[in-house]
């Protein structure tokens, strides 16, 4: 997974948040399984993401490429919070076998090129 050098933004209430762009890649033939698993995520994972500060997490797919857009209070804090969280550990065990390369929170990555403010 590639991680952007996140951008800080203001939420509608004037609070600070980070916008993070991520890129992952599916193994060939795993598209349907990935979408099926994401049709309904486990309630404990939803709760953990929200407790960790996630405001929104959207995923788009183009072939095998997955593009994630995350709005979060503090991405580094989220990663630390999820590292040993049972809900996320179980989720990663389900998702990582579908990914080509798995999840690497320390990888360099996407740079925001332009934004219409």
PDB file as gemmi writes it, atoms N, CA and C in Angstrom:
CRYST1    1.000    1.000    1.000  90.00  90.00  90.00 P 1                      
ATOM      1  N   UNK A   1       0.851  -1.170   0.000  1.00  0.00           N  
ATOM      2  CA  UNK A   1       0.000   0.000   0.000  1.00  0.00           C  
ATOM      3  C   UNK A   1       0.890   1.223   0.000  1.00  0.00           C  
ATOM      4  N   UNK A   2       0.514   2.209  -0.779  1.00  0.00           N  
ATOM      5  CA  UNK A   2       1.232   3.470  -0.810  1.00  0.00           C  
ATOM      6  C   UNK A   2       0.452   4.503  -0.033  1.00  0.00           C  
ATOM      7  N   UNK A   3       1.157   5.289   0.732  1.00  0.00           N  
ATOM      8  CA  UNK A   3       0.508   6.287   1.572  1.00  0.00           C  
ATOM      9  C   UNK A   3       0.962   7.670   1.154  1.00  0.00           C  
ATOM     10  N   UNK A   4       0.020   8.564   0.999  1.00  0.00           N  
ATOM     11  CA  UNK A   4       0.342   9.929   0.629  1.00  0.00           C  
ATOM     12  C   UNK A   4       1.002  10.673   1.774  1.00  0.00           C  
ATOM     13  N   UNK A   5       1.650  11.735   1.443  1.00  0.00           N  
ATOM     14  CA  UNK A   5       2.032  12.717   2.447  1.00  0.00           C  
ATOM     15  C   UNK A   5       0.747  13.485   2.685  1.00  0.00           C  
ATOM     16  N   UNK A   6       0.034  13.137   3.744  1.00  0.00           N  
ATOM     17  CA  UNK A   6      -1.332  13.596   3.938  1.00  0.00           C  
ATOM     18  C   UNK A   6      -1.427  15.111   4.020  1.00  0.00           C  
ATOM     19  N   UNK A   7      -2.596  15.601   3.676  1.00  0.00           N  
ATOM     20  CA  UNK A   7      -2.886  17.034   3.712  1.00  0.00           C  
ATOM     21  C   UNK A   7      -3.819  17.315   4.870  1.00  0.00           C  
ATOM     22  N   UNK A   8      -3.562  18.410   5.549  1.00  0.00           N  
ATOM     23  CA  UNK A   8      -4.472  18.823   6.619  1.00  0.00           C  
ATOM     24  C   UNK A   8      -5.591  19.647   6.010  1.00  0.00           C  
ATOM     25  N   UNK A   9      -6.762  19.522   6.582  1.00  0.00           N  
ATOM     26  CA  UNK A   9      -7.932  20.254   6.103  1.00  0.00           C  
ATOM     27  C   UNK A   9      -8.801  20.594   7.298  1.00  0.00           C  
ATOM     28  N   UNK A  10      -9.761  21.462   7.067  1.00  0.00           N  
ATOM     29  CA  UNK A  10     -10.745  21.792   8.092  1.00  0.00           C  
ATOM     30  C   UNK A  10     -12.017  21.014   7.812  1.00  0.00           C  
ATOM     31  N   UNK A  11     -12.622  20.474   8.859  1.00  0.00           N  
ATOM     32  CA  UNK A  11     -13.913  19.823   8.685  1.00  0.00           C  
ATOM     33  C   UNK A  11     -15.000  20.902   8.711  1.00  0.00           C  
ATOM     34  N   UNK A  12     -16.242  20.545   8.429  1.00  0.00           N  
ATOM     35  CA  UNK A  12     -17.315  21.549   8.386  1.00  0.00           C  
ATOM     36  C   UNK A  12     -17.498  22.338   9.680  1.00  0.00           C  
ATOM     37  N   UNK A  13     -17.045  21.792  10.808  1.00  0.00           N  
ATOM     38  CA  UNK A  13     -17.190  22.515  12.075  1.00  0.00           C  
ATOM     39  C   UNK A  13     -15.970  23.367  12.395  1.00  0.00           C  
ATOM     40  N   UNK A  14     -14.962  23.356  11.510  1.00  0.00           N  
ATOM     41  CA  UNK A  14     -13.755  24.140  11.736  1.00  0.00           C  
ATOM     42  C   UNK A  14     -12.644  23.373  12.421  1.00  0.00           C  
ATOM     43  N   UNK A  15     -12.873  22.093  12.750  1.00  0.00           N  
ATOM     44  CA  UNK A  15     -11.828  21.269  13.361  1.00  0.00           C  
ATOM     45  C   UNK A  15     -10.844  20.766  12.316  1.00  0.00           C  
ATOM     46  N   UNK A  16      -9.674  20.397  12.754  1.00  0.00           N  
ATOM     47  CA  UNK A  16      -8.643  19.890  11.841  1.00  0.00           C  
ATOM     48  C   UNK A  16      -8.810  18.390  11.607  1.00  0.00           C  
ATOM     49  N   UNK A  17      -8.491  17.964  10.397  1.00  0.00           N  
ATOM     50  CA  UNK A  17      -8.457  16.546  10.063  1.00  0.00           C  
ATOM     51  C   UNK A  17      -7.395  16.357   8.996  1.00  0.00           C  
ATOM     52  N   UNK A  18      -7.036  15.111   8.738  1.00  0.00           N  
ATOM     53  CA  UNK A  18      -6.080  14.789   7.690  1.00  0.00           C  
ATOM     54  C   UNK A  18      -6.803  14.050   6.577  1.00  0.00           C  
ATOM     55  N   UNK A  19      -6.386  14.340   5.361  1.00  0.00           N  
ATOM     56  CA  UNK A  19      -6.879  13.624   4.187  1.00  0.00           C  
ATOM     57  C   UNK A  19      -5.742  12.756   3.693  1.00  0.00           C  
ATOM     58  N   UNK A  20      -6.023  11.475   3.546  1.00  0.00           N  
ATOM     59  CA  UNK A  20      -4.990  10.510   3.192  1.00  0.00           C  
ATOM     60  C   UNK A  20      -5.428   9.753   1.944  1.00  0.00           C  
ATOM     61  N   UNK A  21      -4.544   9.673   0.943  1.00  0.00           N  
ATOM     62  CA  UNK A  21      -4.801   8.894  -0.265  1.00  0.00           C  
ATOM     63  C   UNK A  21      -3.936   7.643  -0.222  1.00  0.00           C  
ATOM     64  N   UNK A  22      -4.559   6.496  -0.430  1.00  0.00           N  
ATOM     65  CA  UNK A  22      -3.872   5.208  -0.377  1.00  0.00           C  
ATOM     66  C   UNK A  22      -4.080   4.459  -1.680  1.00  0.00           C  
ATOM     67  N   UNK A  23      -3.119   3.619  -2.040  1.00  0.00           N  
ATOM     68  CA  UNK A  23      -3.236   2.780  -3.228  1.00  0.00           C  
ATOM     69  C   UNK A  23      -2.861   1.359  -2.850  1.00  0.00           C  
ATOM     70  N   UNK A  24      -3.734   0.423  -3.151  1.00  0.00           N  
ATOM     71  CA  UNK A  24      -3.425  -0.994  -2.999  1.00  0.00           C  
ATOM     72  C   UNK A  24      -3.755  -1.684  -4.307  1.00  0.00           C  
ATOM     73  N   UNK A  25      -3.286  -2.907  -4.448  1.00  0.00           N  
ATOM     74  CA  UNK A  25      -3.517  -3.656  -5.674  1.00  0.00           C  
ATOM     75  C   UNK A  25      -4.014  -5.049  -5.317  1.00  0.00           C  
ATOM     76  N   UNK A  26      -5.041  -5.488  -6.026  1.00  0.00           N  
ATOM     77  CA  UNK A  26      -5.580  -6.832  -5.835  1.00  0.00           C  
ATOM     78  C   UNK A  26      -4.766  -7.856  -6.615  1.00  0.00           C  
ATOM     79  N   UNK A  27      -4.766  -9.088  -6.122  1.00  0.00           N  
ATOM     80  CA  UNK A  27      -4.243 -10.194  -6.902  1.00  0.00           C  
ATOM     81  C   UNK A  27      -5.254 -10.476  -8.014  1.00  0.00           C  
ATOM     82  N   UNK A  28      -4.788 -10.919  -9.180  1.00  0.00           N  
ATOM     83  CA  UNK A  28      -5.720 -11.237 -10.262  1.00  0.00           C  
ATOM     84  C   UNK A  28      -6.774 -12.245  -9.807  1.00  0.00           C  
ATOM     85  N   UNK A  29      -8.024 -11.974 -10.193  1.00  0.00           N  
ATOM     86  CA  UNK A  29      -9.133 -12.855  -9.867  1.00  0.00           C  
ATOM     87  C   UNK A  29      -9.778 -12.603  -8.517  1.00  0.00           C  
ATOM     88  N   UNK A  30      -9.282 -11.631  -7.763  1.00  0.00           N  
ATOM     89  CA  UNK A  30      -9.803 -11.372  -6.417  1.00  0.00           C  
ATOM     90  C   UNK A  30     -10.803 -10.209  -6.364  1.00  0.00           C  
ATOM     91  N   UNK A  31     -11.141  -9.652  -7.516  1.00  0.00           N  
ATOM     92  CA  UNK A  31     -12.021  -8.488  -7.545  1.00  0.00           C  
ATOM     93  C   UNK A  31     -13.379  -8.767  -6.898  1.00  0.00           C  
ATOM     94  N   UNK A  32     -14.018  -9.847  -7.308  1.00  0.00           N  
ATOM     95  CA  UNK A  32     -15.356 -10.157  -6.797  1.00  0.00           C  
ATOM     96  C   UNK A  32     -15.326 -10.448  -5.294  1.00  0.00           C  
ATOM     97  N   UNK A  33     -14.341 -11.201  -4.854  1.00  0.00           N  
ATOM     98  CA  UNK A  33     -14.232 -11.516  -3.423  1.00  0.00           C  
ATOM     99  C   UNK A  33     -14.022 -10.244  -2.609  1.00  0.00           C  
ATOM    100  N   UNK A  34     -13.179  -9.336  -3.100  1.00  0.00           N  
ATOM    101  CA  UNK A  34     -12.906  -8.085  -2.386  1.00  0.00           C  
ATOM    102  C   UNK A  34     -14.184  -7.255  -2.244  1.00  0.00           C  
ATOM    103  N   UNK A  35     -14.926  -7.133  -3.339  1.00  0.00           N  
ATOM    104  CA  UNK A  35     -16.159  -6.344  -3.293  1.00  0.00           C  
ATOM    105  C   UNK A  35     -17.212  -7.012  -2.405  1.00  0.00           C  
ATOM    106  N   UNK A  36     -17.290  -8.328  -2.456  1.00  0.00           N  
ATOM    107  CA  UNK A  36     -18.259  -9.048  -1.622  1.00  0.00           C  
ATOM    108  C   UNK A  36     -17.946  -8.852  -0.134  1.00  0.00           C  
ATOM    109  N   UNK A  37     -16.678  -8.955   0.237  1.00  0.00           N  
ATOM    110  CA  UNK A  37     -16.281  -8.768   1.635  1.00  0.00           C  
ATOM    111  C   UNK A  37     -16.598  -7.350   2.104  1.00  0.00           C  
ATOM    112  N   UNK A  38     -16.444  -6.377   1.206  1.00  0.00           N  
ATOM    113  CA  UNK A  38     -16.692  -4.984   1.583  1.00  0.00           C  
ATOM    114  C   UNK A  38     -18.165  -4.582   1.498  1.00  0.00           C  
ATOM    115  N   UNK A  39     -19.032  -5.466   1.020  1.00  0.00           N  
ATOM    116  CA  UNK A  39     -20.454  -5.119   0.927  1.00  0.00           C  
ATOM    117  C   UNK A  39     -21.004  -4.732   2.293  1.00  0.00           C  
ATOM    118  N   UNK A  40     -20.574  -5.433   3.324  1.00  0.00           N  
ATOM    119  CA  UNK A  40     -20.943  -5.113   4.711  1.00  0.00           C  
ATOM    120  C   UNK A  40     -19.726  -5.434   5.573  1.00  0.00           C  
ATOM    121  N   UNK A  41     -19.124  -4.396   6.148  1.00  0.00           N  
ATOM    122  CA  UNK A  41     -17.980  -4.662   7.024  1.00  0.00           C  
ATOM    123  C   UNK A  41     -18.491  -5.010   8.423  1.00  0.00           C  
ATOM    124  N   UNK A  42     -17.720  -5.763   9.190  1.00  0.00           N  
ATOM    125  CA  UNK A  42     -18.155  -6.140  10.541  1.00  0.00           C  
ATOM    126  C   UNK A  42     -18.404  -4.911  11.424  1.00  0.00           C  
ATOM    127  N   UNK A  43     -19.418  -5.003  12.264  1.00  0.00           N  
ATOM    128  CA  UNK A  43     -19.762  -3.898  13.156  1.00  0.00           C  
ATOM    129  C   UNK A  43     -18.633  -3.494  14.084  1.00  0.00           C  
ATOM    130  N   UNK A  44     -17.856  -4.482  14.563  1.00  0.00           N  
ATOM    131  CA  UNK A  44     -16.755  -4.135  15.464  1.00  0.00           C  
ATOM    132  C   UNK A  44     -15.642  -3.394  14.735  1.00  0.00           C  
ATOM    133  N   UNK A  45     -15.453  -3.674  13.429  1.00  0.00           N  
ATOM    134  CA  UNK A  45     -14.467  -2.934  12.640  1.00  0.00           C  
ATOM    135  C   UNK A  45     -14.944  -1.506  12.409  1.00  0.00           C  
ATOM    136  N   UNK A  46     -16.216  -1.344  12.049  1.00  0.00           N  
ATOM    137  CA  UNK A  46     -16.800  -0.011  11.878  1.00  0.00           C  
ATOM    138  C   UNK A  46     -16.588   0.815  13.148  1.00  0.00           C  
ATOM    139  N   UNK A  47     -16.899   0.218  14.293  1.00  0.00           N  
ATOM    140  CA  UNK A  47     -16.747   0.923  15.573  1.00  0.00           C  
ATOM    141  C   UNK A  47     -15.289   1.272  15.846  1.00  0.00           C  
ATOM    142  N   UNK A  48     -14.373   0.353  15.549  1.00  0.00           N  
ATOM    143  CA  UNK A  48     -12.946   0.605  15.788  1.00  0.00           C  
ATOM    144  C   UNK A  48     -12.430   1.733  14.905  1.00  0.00           C  
ATOM    145  N   UNK A  49     -12.819   1.743  13.631  1.00  0.00           N  
ATOM    146  CA  UNK A  49     -12.380   2.812  12.732  1.00  0.00           C  
ATOM    147  C   UNK A  49     -12.879   4.165  13.219  1.00  0.00           C  
ATOM    148  N   UNK A  50     -14.137   4.217  13.609  1.00  0.00           N  
ATOM    149  CA  UNK A  50     -14.695   5.485  14.107  1.00  0.00           C  
ATOM    150  C   UNK A  50     -14.033   5.906  15.419  1.00  0.00           C  
ATOM    151  N   UNK A  51     -13.811   4.952  16.315  1.00  0.00           N  
ATOM    152  CA  UNK A  51     -13.148   5.267  17.581  1.00  0.00           C  
ATOM    153  C   UNK A  51     -11.716   5.748  17.337  1.00  0.00           C  
ATOM    154  N   UNK A  52     -11.087   5.226  16.294  1.00  0.00           N  
ATOM    155  CA  UNK A  52      -9.729   5.628  15.937  1.00  0.00           C  
ATOM    156  C   UNK A  52      -9.640   6.969  15.242  1.00  0.00           C  
ATOM    157  N   UNK A  53     -10.791   7.593  14.958  1.00  0.00           N  
ATOM    158  CA  UNK A  53     -10.791   8.929  14.377  1.00  0.00           C  
ATOM    159  C   UNK A  53     -11.131   9.013  12.903  1.00  0.00           C  
ATOM    160  N   UNK A  54     -11.517   7.896  12.274  1.00  0.00           N  
ATOM    161  CA  UNK A  54     -11.891   7.938  10.856  1.00  0.00           C  
ATOM    162  C   UNK A  54     -13.236   8.624  10.716  1.00  0.00           C  
ATOM    163  N   UNK A  55     -13.298   9.587   9.822  1.00  0.00           N  
ATOM    164  CA  UNK A  55     -14.559  10.282   9.533  1.00  0.00           C  
ATOM    165  C   UNK A  55     -15.206   9.704   8.277  1.00  0.00           C  
ATOM    166  N   UNK A  56     -14.398   9.470   7.253  1.00  0.00           N  
ATOM    167  CA  UNK A  56     -14.872   8.797   6.036  1.00  0.00           C  
ATOM    168  C   UNK A  56     -13.736   7.941   5.485  1.00  0.00           C  
ATOM    169  N   UNK A  57     -14.114   6.852   4.815  1.00  0.00           N  
ATOM    170  CA  UNK A  57     -13.133   6.001   4.109  1.00  0.00           C  
ATOM    171  C   UNK A  57     -13.843   5.510   2.862  1.00  0.00           C  
ATOM    172  N   UNK A  58     -13.359   5.943   1.726  1.00  0.00           N  
ATOM    173  CA  UNK A  58     -13.960   5.553   0.443  1.00  0.00           C  
ATOM    174  C   UNK A  58     -12.929   4.776  -0.366  1.00  0.00           C  
ATOM    175  N   UNK A  59     -13.398   3.770  -1.112  1.00  0.00           N  
ATOM    176  CA  UNK A  59     -12.506   2.967  -1.949  1.00  0.00           C  
ATOM    177  C   UNK A  59     -13.095   2.902  -3.354  1.00  0.00           C  
ATOM    178  N   UNK A  60     -12.250   3.186  -4.351  1.00  0.00           N  
ATOM    179  CA  UNK A  60     -12.614   3.031  -5.756  1.00  0.00           C  
ATOM    180  C   UNK A  60     -11.717   1.952  -6.342  1.00  0.00           C  
ATOM    181  N   UNK A  61     -12.248   1.206  -7.316  1.00  0.00           N  
ATOM    182  CA  UNK A  61     -11.470   0.159  -7.977  1.00  0.00           C  
ATOM    183  C   UNK A  61     -11.413   0.419  -9.471  1.00  0.00           C  
ATOM    184  N   UNK A  62     -10.210   0.270 -10.043  1.00  0.00           N  
ATOM    185  CA  UNK A  62      -9.990   0.323 -11.484  1.00  0.00           C  
ATOM    186  C   UNK A  62      -9.188  -0.922 -11.838  1.00  0.00           C  
ATOM    187  N   UNK A  63      -9.870  -1.941 -12.344  1.00  0.00           N  
ATOM    188  CA  UNK A  63      -9.190  -3.210 -12.586  1.00  0.00           C  
ATOM    189  C   UNK A  63      -8.726  -3.789 -11.263  1.00  0.00           C  
ATOM    190  N   UNK A  64      -7.420  -3.984 -11.139  1.00  0.00           N  
ATOM    191  CA  UNK A  64      -6.849  -4.525  -9.906  1.00  0.00           C  
ATOM    192  C   UNK A  64      -6.401  -3.434  -8.938  1.00  0.00           C  
ATOM    193  N   UNK A  65      -6.423  -2.191  -9.385  1.00  0.00           N  
ATOM    194  CA  UNK A  65      -5.966  -1.074  -8.553  1.00  0.00           C  
ATOM    195  C   UNK A  65      -7.086  -0.551  -7.671  1.00  0.00           C  
ATOM    196  N   UNK A  66      -6.765  -0.369  -6.392  1.00  0.00           N  
ATOM    197  CA  UNK A  66      -7.706   0.177  -5.412  1.00  0.00           C  
ATOM    198  C   UNK A  66      -7.178   1.522  -4.935  1.00  0.00           C  
ATOM    199  N   UNK A  67      -8.034   2.512  -4.950  1.00  0.00           N  
ATOM    200  CA  UNK A  67      -7.673   3.849  -4.491  1.00  0.00           C  
ATOM    201  C   UNK A  67      -8.566   4.199  -3.310  1.00  0.00           C  
ATOM    202  N   UNK A  68      -7.942   4.508  -2.195  1.00  0.00           N  
ATOM    203  CA  UNK A  68      -8.643   4.809  -0.947  1.00  0.00           C  
ATOM    204  C   UNK A  68      -8.506   6.303  -0.658  1.00  0.00           C  
ATOM    205  N   UNK A  69      -9.563   6.903  -0.164  1.00  0.00           N  
ATOM    206  CA  UNK A  69      -9.530   8.289   0.309  1.00  0.00           C  
ATOM    207  C   UNK A  69     -10.068   8.274   1.731  1.00  0.00           C  
ATOM    208  N   UNK A  70      -9.227   8.691   2.673  1.00  0.00           N  
ATOM    209  CA  UNK A  70      -9.567   8.627   4.091  1.00  0.00           C  
ATOM    210  C   UNK A  70      -9.497  10.025   4.689  1.00  0.00           C  
ATOM    211  N   UNK A  71     -10.532  10.399   5.411  1.00  0.00           N  
ATOM    212  CA  UNK A  71     -10.497  11.615   6.221  1.00  0.00           C  
ATOM    213  C   UNK A  71     -10.470  11.154   7.669  1.00  0.00           C  
ATOM    214  N   UNK A  72      -9.442  11.578   8.396  1.00  0.00           N  
ATOM    215  CA  UNK A  72      -9.179  11.053   9.734  1.00  0.00           C  
ATOM    216  C   UNK A  72      -8.598  12.159  10.606  1.00  0.00           C  
ATOM    217  N   UNK A  73      -8.855  12.061  11.897  1.00  0.00           N  
ATOM    218  CA  UNK A  73      -8.314  13.061  12.817  1.00  0.00           C  
ATOM    219  C   UNK A  73      -6.790  13.054  12.806  1.00  0.00           C  
ATOM    220  N   UNK A  74      -6.170  11.886  12.902  1.00  0.00           N  
ATOM    221  CA  UNK A  74      -4.707  11.758  12.964  1.00  0.00           C  
ATOM    222  C   UNK A  74      -4.350  10.367  12.443  1.00  0.00           C  
ATOM    223  N   UNK A  75      -3.792  10.294  11.222  1.00  0.00           N  
ATOM    224  CA  UNK A  75      -3.545   9.002  10.586  1.00  0.00           C  
ATOM    225  C   UNK A  75      -2.523   8.164  11.353  1.00  0.00           C  
ATOM    226  N   UNK A  76      -1.468   8.779  11.852  1.00  0.00           N  
ATOM    227  CA  UNK A  76      -0.461   8.032  12.617  1.00  0.00           C  
ATOM    228  C   UNK A  76      -1.084   7.441  13.885  1.00  0.00           C  
ATOM    229  N   UNK A  77      -1.925   8.214  14.546  1.00  0.00           N  
ATOM    230  CA  UNK A  77      -2.604   7.719  15.749  1.00  0.00           C  
ATOM    231  C   UNK A  77      -3.550   6.575  15.392  1.00  0.00           C  
ATOM    232  N   UNK A  78      -4.239   6.686  14.258  1.00  0.00           N  
ATOM    233  CA  UNK A  78      -5.126   5.609  13.810  1.00  0.00           C  
ATOM    234  C   UNK A  78      -4.338   4.321  13.601  1.00  0.00           C  
ATOM    235  N   UNK A  79      -3.197   4.406  12.917  1.00  0.00           N  
ATOM    236  CA  UNK A  79      -2.386   3.214  12.665  1.00  0.00           C  
ATOM    237  C   UNK A  79      -1.955   2.566  13.984  1.00  0.00           C  
ATOM    238  N   UNK A  80      -1.546   3.373  14.942  1.00  0.00           N  
ATOM    239  CA  UNK A  80      -1.144   2.845  16.251  1.00  0.00           C  
ATOM    240  C   UNK A  80      -2.341   2.202  16.963  1.00  0.00           C  
ATOM    241  N   UNK A  81      -3.484   2.872  16.903  1.00  0.00           N  
ATOM    242  CA  UNK A  81      -4.702   2.370  17.540  1.00  0.00           C  
ATOM    243  C   UNK A  81      -5.119   1.015  16.963  1.00  0.00           C  
ATOM    244  N   UNK A  82      -4.999   0.868  15.636  1.00  0.00           N  
ATOM    245  CA  UNK A  82      -5.448  -0.356  14.980  1.00  0.00           C  
ATOM    246  C   UNK A  82      -4.439  -1.497  15.042  1.00  0.00           C  
ATOM    247  N   UNK A  83      -3.181  -1.179  15.313  1.00  0.00           N  
ATOM    248  CA  UNK A  83      -2.101  -2.170  15.231  1.00  0.00           C  
ATOM    249  C   UNK A  83      -2.450  -3.489  15.934  1.00  0.00           C  
ATOM    250  N   UNK A  84      -2.991  -3.440  17.115  1.00  0.00           N  
ATOM    251  CA  UNK A  84      -3.325  -4.671  17.839  1.00  0.00           C  
ATOM    252  C   UNK A  84      -4.812  -4.758  18.174  1.00  0.00           C  
ATOM    253  N   UNK A  85      -5.615  -3.956  17.495  1.00  0.00           N  
ATOM    254  CA  UNK A  85      -7.054  -3.989  17.721  1.00  0.00           C  
ATOM    255  C   UNK A  85      -7.611  -5.302  17.156  1.00  0.00           C  
ATOM    256  N   UNK A  86      -8.292  -6.109  17.958  1.00  0.00           N  
ATOM    257  CA  UNK A  86      -8.776  -7.416  17.489  1.00  0.00           C  
ATOM    258  C   UNK A  86      -9.649  -7.340  16.232  1.00  0.00           C  
ATOM    259  N   UNK A  87     -10.474  -6.316  16.118  1.00  0.00           N  
ATOM    260  CA  UNK A  87     -11.339  -6.193  14.941  1.00  0.00           C  
ATOM    261  C   UNK A  87     -10.510  -5.969  13.682  1.00  0.00           C  
ATOM    262  N   UNK A  88      -9.488  -5.118  13.769  1.00  0.00           N  
ATOM    263  CA  UNK A  88      -8.665  -4.844  12.594  1.00  0.00           C  
ATOM    264  C   UNK A  88      -7.721  -6.002  12.288  1.00  0.00           C  
ATOM    265  N   UNK A  89      -7.195  -6.651  13.309  1.00  0.00           N  
ATOM    266  CA  UNK A  89      -6.334  -7.817  13.083  1.00  0.00           C  
ATOM    267  C   UNK A  89      -7.116  -8.888  12.314  1.00  0.00           C  
ATOM    268  N   UNK A  90      -8.354  -9.139  12.717  1.00  0.00           N  
ATOM    269  CA  UNK A  90      -9.197 -10.122  12.024  1.00  0.00           C  
ATOM    270  C   UNK A  90      -9.501  -9.670  10.595  1.00  0.00           C  
ATOM    271  N   UNK A  91      -9.768  -8.375  10.417  1.00  0.00           N  
ATOM    272  CA  UNK A  91     -10.070  -7.835   9.088  1.00  0.00           C  
ATOM    273  C   UNK A  91      -8.865  -7.975   8.168  1.00  0.00           C  
ATOM    274  N   UNK A  92      -7.689  -7.605   8.653  1.00  0.00           N  
ATOM    275  CA  UNK A  92      -6.479  -7.710   7.830  1.00  0.00           C  
ATOM    276  C   UNK A  92      -6.203  -9.161   7.450  1.00  0.00           C  
ATOM    277  N   UNK A  93      -6.505 -10.092   8.340  1.00  0.00           N  
ATOM    278  CA  UNK A  93      -6.325 -11.516   8.030  1.00  0.00           C  
ATOM    279  C   UNK A  93      -7.237 -11.951   6.884  1.00  0.00           C  
ATOM    280  N   UNK A  94      -8.401 -11.329   6.758  1.00  0.00           N  
ATOM    281  CA  UNK A  94      -9.330 -11.628   5.649  1.00  0.00           C  
ATOM    282  C   UNK A  94      -8.915 -10.929   4.366  1.00  0.00           C  
ATOM    283  N   UNK A  95      -8.462  -9.675   4.477  1.00  0.00           N  
ATOM    284  CA  UNK A  95      -8.218  -8.846   3.299  1.00  0.00           C  
ATOM    285  C   UNK A  95      -6.840  -9.070   2.685  1.00  0.00           C  
ATOM    286  N   UNK A  96      -5.803  -9.173   3.510  1.00  0.00           N  
ATOM    287  CA  UNK A  96      -4.439  -9.249   2.978  1.00  0.00           C  
ATOM    288  C   UNK A  96      -4.212 -10.377   1.977  1.00  0.00           C  
ATOM    289  N   UNK A  97      -4.829 -11.563   2.128  1.00  0.00           N  
ATOM    290  CA  UNK A  97      -4.626 -12.600   1.113  1.00  0.00           C  
ATOM    291  C   UNK A  97      -5.154 -12.212  -0.278  1.00  0.00           C  
ATOM    292  N   UNK A  98      -6.041 -11.229  -0.340  1.00  0.00           N  
ATOM    293  CA  UNK A  98      -6.584 -10.779  -1.622  1.00  0.00           C  
ATOM    294  C   UNK A  98      -5.694  -9.739  -2.294  1.00  0.00           C  
ATOM    295  N   UNK A  99      -4.791  -9.143  -1.516  1.00  0.00           N  
ATOM    296  CA  UNK A  99      -3.978  -8.034  -2.005  1.00  0.00           C  
ATOM    297  C   UNK A  99      -2.629  -8.505  -2.518  1.00  0.00           C  
ATOM    298  N   UNK A 100      -2.168  -7.857  -3.573  1.00  0.00           N  
ATOM    299  CA  UNK A 100      -0.835  -8.095  -4.105  1.00  0.00           C  
ATOM    300  C   UNK A 100       0.114  -7.177  -3.347  1.00  0.00           C  
ATOM    301  N   UNK A 101       0.771  -7.714  -2.330  1.00  0.00           N  
ATOM    302  CA  UNK A 101       1.686  -6.906  -1.531  1.00  0.00           C  
ATOM    303  C   UNK A 101       1.183  -6.614  -0.138  1.00  0.00           C  
ATOM    304  N   UNK A 102      -0.080  -6.863   0.148  1.00  0.00           N  
ATOM    305  CA  UNK A 102      -0.605  -6.618   1.489  1.00  0.00           C  
ATOM    306  C   UNK A 102      -0.628  -5.155   1.851  1.00  0.00           C  
ATOM    307  N   UNK A 103      -0.696  -4.892   3.133  1.00  0.00           N  
ATOM    308  CA  UNK A 103      -0.805  -3.534   3.658  1.00  0.00           C  
ATOM    309  C   UNK A 103       0.517  -3.145   4.293  1.00  0.00           C  
ATOM    310  N   UNK A 104       1.125  -2.055   3.823  1.00  0.00           N  
ATOM    311  CA  UNK A 104       2.386  -1.559   4.373  1.00  0.00           C  
ATOM    312  C   UNK A 104       2.207  -0.106   4.770  1.00  0.00           C  
ATOM    313  N   UNK A 105       1.900   0.168   6.051  1.00  0.00           N  
ATOM    314  CA  UNK A 105       1.656   1.545   6.472  1.00  0.00           C  
ATOM    315  C   UNK A 105       2.886   2.434   6.399  1.00  0.00           C  
ATOM    316  N   UNK A 106       4.080   1.868   6.215  1.00  0.00           N  
ATOM    317  CA  UNK A 106       5.290   2.679   6.170  1.00  0.00           C  
ATOM    318  C   UNK A 106       5.767   3.009   4.766  1.00  0.00           C  
ATOM    319  N   UNK A 107       5.064   2.546   3.741  1.00  0.00           N  
ATOM    320  CA  UNK A 107       5.509   2.791   2.367  1.00  0.00           C  
ATOM    321  C   UNK A 107       5.358   4.258   1.989  1.00  0.00           C  
ATOM    322  N   UNK A 108       6.205   4.733   1.082  1.00  0.00           N  
ATOM    323  CA  UNK A 108       6.065   6.085   0.549  1.00  0.00           C  
ATOM    324  C   UNK A 108       4.928   6.097  -0.438  1.00  0.00           C  
ATOM    325  N   UNK A 109       4.569   7.259  -0.991  1.00  0.00           N  
ATOM    326  CA  UNK A 109       3.474   7.124  -1.924  1.00  0.00           C  
ATOM    327  C   UNK A 109       2.923   8.329  -2.607  1.00  0.00           C  
ATOM    328  N   UNK A 110       1.629   8.299  -2.763  1.00  0.00           N  
ATOM    329  CA  UNK A 110       0.895   9.252  -3.571  1.00  0.00           C  
ATOM    330  C   UNK A 110       1.090  10.679  -3.076  1.00  0.00           C  
ATOM    331  N   UNK A 111       1.344  11.550  -4.014  1.00  0.00           N  
ATOM    332  CA  UNK A 111       1.480  12.966  -3.703  1.00  0.00           C  
ATOM    333  C   UNK A 111       0.305  13.700  -4.322  1.00  0.00           C  
ATOM    334  N   UNK A 112      -0.380  14.510  -3.539  1.00  0.00           N  
ATOM    335  CA  UNK A 112      -1.474  15.294  -4.096  1.00  0.00           C  
ATOM    336  C   UNK A 112      -0.877  16.312  -5.067  1.00  0.00           C  
ATOM    337  N   UNK A 113      -1.402  16.330  -6.280  1.00  0.00           N  
ATOM    338  CA  UNK A 113      -0.897  17.209  -7.320  1.00  0.00           C  
ATOM    339  C   UNK A 113      -1.725  18.480  -7.426  1.00  0.00           C  
ATOM    340  N   UNK A 114      -3.040  18.361  -7.237  1.00  0.00           N  
ATOM    341  CA  UNK A 114      -3.909  19.514  -7.439  1.00  0.00           C  
ATOM    342  C   UNK A 114      -5.191  19.341  -6.653  1.00  0.00           C  
ATOM    343  N   UNK A 115      -5.759  20.446  -6.222  1.00  0.00           N  
ATOM    344  CA  UNK A 115      -7.045  20.439  -5.529  1.00  0.00           C  
ATOM    345  C   UNK A 115      -7.772  21.731  -5.851  1.00  0.00           C  
ATOM    346  N   UNK A 116      -9.057  21.636  -6.134  1.00  0.00           N  
ATOM    347  CA  UNK A 116      -9.891  22.820  -6.297  1.00  0.00           C  
ATOM    348  C   UNK A 116     -10.372  23.208  -4.907  1.00  0.00           C  
ATOM    349  N   UNK A 117      -9.806  24.276  -4.341  1.00  0.00           N  
ATOM    350  CA  UNK A 117     -10.185  24.645  -2.968  1.00  0.00           C  
ATOM    351  C   UNK A 117     -11.595  25.212  -2.878  1.00  0.00           C  
TER     352      UNK A 117                                                      
END                                                                             
